[in-house]
Amino acid sequence: MYDARVEVDRTEIKELLVKRLRLRDVAPESIDDHESLVKGSLGLDSLDILELALAIEEVYGVKIADEQLGQEAFRSVASLAEFIGKSRSASNDADPSAA
């Protein structure tokens, strides 16, 4: 079966994370795709996650509707990329002119 998910570049997400959250001593390439964003070495707090959620909405046009969904999406860079890809795919399926 055809997988219509939109691929999202994890490196792009890492660069957005470092830039928007002003992580001075963190190189995007040093962030592991599966590292926990909240409890990992980055130690992001709730304000950081909110800022990142706003950046994701601005850059990718994807809104995180509820807390439970947000907890899953912000587990790691990999889960965030997957969430964005699925959301953009669903949006494109709902509105074919958006593709």
N, C-alpha and C positions, 0 to 999 in steps of 0.2 A: 504494500500500500504506500502511496505517496505521502511523505511527511512534509507538510506545508509550513512548518515552523520557520520563522525568519531567524537567520543566524546573526548573532550579536558578537562582535569582537570583544573578547575578554580584556585584551590589552587596552582597548578604548575605555572600558569601564574602570580599569585600574588607574588610567591617566586622569579620568574625571574625578575619581575618588581622591587622589592625591592633590589635584588642583583645587577642587571645591572645598575640601576640608583642610587645606593648607598644611598638609603633612610634610613638614620641612625636611626631616631626615629620612624620608621614605622614598625609595625609587619605585616607580610602578612595576618594574620587572622583578622586584624583590618580593612582591605580594604573591603568595601561592594561591592558585585558583580555588582550592578547597579549604583554605584557612578560614576559621571563624572570624567574621568581621567584628563581632561584639566582644567575644571572650578571647580572641587571638592576640597576637603581638601588637596589632593596631590599637586594640582597646577602645574601640569607638563607643561613645555613650549615646543616650537617647537623642540629644541635640544634634549629634553628628549624623545619626540615622535619619532624622527629620530633614536636615540639610541635603543629605544624599537623595532622599525621596523626592524632594523638590527639584533637584538637578536632573534626576531620571525622568521626571515628568516633563521638564523643560526640553531636554535633549532628545528623548525618545518618544515623547507624547504618550507615556504610559503612566497611569495613575494607580497607586496602591490603595485599594478601597477600604481595607479593614486591617486591624492589628494582627490577626492570626495570619492573614496572607502576607503581611509585611514581615512577620517573624520568619516565615519560610523563605521569602524572597531574599532577605538580607542575611541569610545564614552564611553565605560565602559569595565570592565573585562568580563562581560557576553557577550557583543557584540563582543569582541575580540575572546573569546572562540568559539562563533558561527561562526565567519568568518574563523578561522583556521580550524574548523571541516568541514565546507562546502568546503573550498579550498582543503583540504587533500582528501576529498571524491571525488571531481571532478578530482583530480590528479590520484587517484586510479582507477576511472572509465575510464580515458583516457589511463592509462597504467596498465593493470591487473597484471603485474609482480611486480608492486610496492607495492602491498598489503601484 
